């Protein structure tokens, strides 16, 4: 039994059709999943003071960094993944990021929507594949 299946069972969550969820709802859960994956990667890279861990995390989870990642991986998405990315990107968020342009924020929301869709459809391997590719391409770009 995987984590999501276990959580649904323990929390008495009934199966729902995620196609009925708004892109911003998918982005909401996708933001948390993306953040958890990045934090897991950083913590597993080695023990460090929490302040240092946070600084390293921000290199990947800010709206600007997520927008950069999305631009670098978009060509690797399937048609269905591209559809969910565009749904999130084109959604009308009620807020914006303080350290990113409106365009960057929309692209980041698209990435989060895609991650949320993949998470709720239990495509965990694909999430890791996308995040790993995005992080590698971002690091290569920043060298």
Order of alpha helices (4+ residues) and beta strands (2+ residues): alpha-alpha-alpha-alpha-alpha-alpha-alpha
